[in-house]
Structure formats: C-alpha cells, structure tokens
Amino acid sequence: MAIFDALQGAGIGVPGDLLQYDDKGVPRPTSKLPSGLPISGAERLVKFALSGVHAGVKGLVNPFGVDVLIMRAVLLTTAVSSGACTLDIGTTPTSIVTASDNLMDGMNTALTAPIAQSRLAGDGTTNSKDSQYWAAGTWVTVSETTGDATGFIGTLYLVILP
C-alpha cells in the first residue's frame, strides 16, 4: 500500500486515472479513463502524444516518482509517415535522448492509419515479455530507427502497475 499512498500523495493520480503528456513530455490535465478499457482497478494509463520524432528521440520521465511495471504498450498511429520508417520504444536509465527498444522494436509508422500496434503481452515478438520495469527517475524513449518519420503522428499508451 505504500506505493499507492506515495502515488496519491504526490498528486500522480489514483486508480482509474488517465495521465496525459504532450509530445514534449509536458503533463496535461489528468482525466478519468473512458469506460470499457481493459484496465484493472490498480492500473494507471499513461498517454504520450507523438509527433516530430524524425531525426531525434522523444522521451518521457517516469511521472510516478516510484518504480513501476509497464504491463502493456500500445502505439496508435493516427497519421502515417511520408515514407517507410520504423520506431523503437523502450526504457532507459541513461538520458531522455537515449534510444531503447525493450518495449517495442521496429514499429512500422507507414501502415494505414488508424492502426494500433501492441507489445508486452508475451506475444512471442521481438523483445516480448510479460512486463517491463520502469525505475523512478528514468525514461521511456521513442526513436526513429530506420527511414524517415516525417508526417507521423501517434500516441503511445502505457498500462502501468504501481
């Protein structure tokens, strides 16, 4: 219960909250989760807007201030890249501009939108696992791996278990 108390005491939301961040990692108003999402009572959902990933790395620091588990990652593409491109998404203790692919590896940004691509359900794909540890003070980063992400707009959803 100490982790739940720390999350609530820090104003980081309560079970059922949707924590939202813009494409620069700036927090946006917290809202309640839409009904019908497959989220358990203890889980939180982090929503990270993605655009302008071309030739760089976007990142989000762990907003909880405590170590958590990422139970699932979903990349929702709403506008495709102008050419072939793949993204890597992962956690890293190094810096907000350090690429990592321990969550999602080689996600195609040129598929017909809208499309949701998901990993971390033990689905047998590259880097597949049941969960990913996300330490306090570390980052989740999204990086252009191949091609050109120009034009890509999407949202990364992370299902978090404190």
C-alpha positions in Angstrom: 0.0 0.0 0.0 2.9 2.4 0.5 3.4 2.7 -3.3 -0.3 3.5 -3.7 -0.1 6.1 -0.9 3.0 7.6 -2.5 1.3 7.9 -5.9 -1.8 9.6 -4.4 0.2 11.8 -2.0 2.3 13.1 -4.9 -0.8 14.0 -6.9 0.0 11.4 -9.6 -3.5 10.1 -9.7 -5.5 7.3 -8.3 -6.5 4.0 -9.9 -8.6 4.7 -13.0 -6.8 8.0 -13.8 -5.6 8.8 -17.3 -2.2 10.6 -17.1 -1.6 12.6 -20.3 1.5 14.2 -21.8 2.1 16.2 -24.9 4.8 15.5 -27.5 7.4 17.3 -25.3 6.6 15.3 -22.2 4.7 18.2 -20.6 1.9 17.0 -18.3 -1.7 17.8 -19.4 -4.8 17.7 -17.2 -5.5 14.3 -15.7 -8.9 12.8 -16.5 -10.8 9.6 -15.8 -10.4 6.6 -18.0 -13.1 6.0 -20.6 -15.3 3.2 -19.5 -14.8 -0.2 -21.2 -11.0 -0.2 -21.3 -9.4 -3.4 -20.2 -7.6 -1.8 -17.2 -7.7 -3.4 -13.7 -8.5 -1.4 -10.6 -4.9 -0.9 -9.6 -3.5 0.1 -13.0 -2.9 3.5 -14.5 -2.8 4.5 -18.1 -0.2 7.0 -19.4 -0.9 8.7 -22.7 2.1 10.2 -24.5 1.4 12.2 -27.7 4.0 11.7 -30.5 4.8 13.9 -33.4 8.1 15.3 -34.8 10.0 12.1 -34.0 12.1 12.5 -37.2 15.9 12.7 -36.7 15.6 12.6 -32.9 14.4 10.9 -29.8 11.3 11.8 -27.8 11.1 10.9 -24.1 9.0 10.9 -21.0 10.5 10.6 -17.5 8.7 8.2 -15.1 6.0 10.5 -13.7 5.2 8.4 -10.7 8.4 9.1 -8.6 8.5 5.4 -7.7 9.4 2.2 -9.6 6.5 0.7 -11.6 5.9 -2.0 -14.1 4.8 -1.4 -17.7 2.3 -4.1 -18.3 1.4 -3.2 -21.9 2.5 -0.7 -24.5 0.2 0.3 -27.4 1.3 2.6 -30.3 -1.7 4.2 -32.0 -0.9 5.7 -35.4 -3.3 8.5 -36.5 -1.2 9.9 -39.4 1.3 7.8 -41.2 4.9 8.8 -42.1 5.5 10.1 -45.6 7.9 7.2 -46.3 9.0 3.9 -44.9 10.0 4.2 -41.2 10.3 2.2 -38.0 10.4 3.3 -34.4 12.0 1.8 -31.3 10.4 2.3 -27.9 11.9 1.4 -24.6 13.0 2.3 -21.1 16.5 3.7 -20.4 18.3 4.9 -17.3 20.8 6.9 -19.4 19.0 10.0 -20.7 15.9 11.4 -22.3 17.7 11.3 -25.7 19.0 7.7 -25.5 17.3 5.2 -27.8 16.0 1.9 -26.4 13.9 -0.9 -27.8 13.0 -3.1 -24.8 9.2 -2.2 -25.1 8.7 -2.1 -28.9 11.2 -2.9 -31.6 10.8 -1.8 -35.3 7.3 -0.5 -35.2 6.1 0.4 -38.7 4.9 4.1 -39.0 3.8 3.8 -42.6 0.9 1.3 -42.1 -2.6 2.5 -43.0 -3.9 4.8 -40.2 -5.6 4.5 -37.8 -3.9 1.4 -36.5 -2.9 0.2 -33.1 0.2 -2.0 -32.6 0.8 -3.6 -29.3 3.6 -5.4 -27.4 4.4 -6.8 -24.0 1.7 -9.4 -23.7 4.1 -12.3 -24.1 3.1 -12.4 -27.7 6.3 -14.0 -29.0 7.5 -11.0 -30.9 11.0 -9.4 -30.6 11.5 -8.1 -27.0 8.3 -9.7 -25.9 7.9 -10.1 -22.2 5.2 -10.1 -19.6 6.2 -6.7 -18.2 9.0 -4.1 -18.2 10.4 -2.5 -15.1 10.4 1.4 -15.2 12.5 2.8 -12.4 11.8 6.2 -10.8 13.9 8.9 -12.5 14.3 7.0 -15.8 12.8 7.5 -19.2 10.6 5.8 -21.9 12.0 7.0 -25.2 10.7 6.8 -28.8 13.3 6.9 -31.6 13.4 6.8 -35.3 15.3 3.6 -36.2 15.1 3.4 -40.0 13.7 5.6 -42.7 12.0 8.9 -42.2 9.2 9.5 -39.7 8.2 12.9 -41.2 4.4 13.2 -41.1 3.9 10.5 -38.4 1.5 11.4 -35.6 0.6 8.9 -33.0 0.0 8.2 -29.3 1.9 5.8 -27.1 -0.3 4.3 -24.3 1.4 2.6 -21.4 -0.6 0.5 -18.9 1.2 0.9 -15.6 1.0 -1.3 -12.5 2.4 0.5 -9.4 
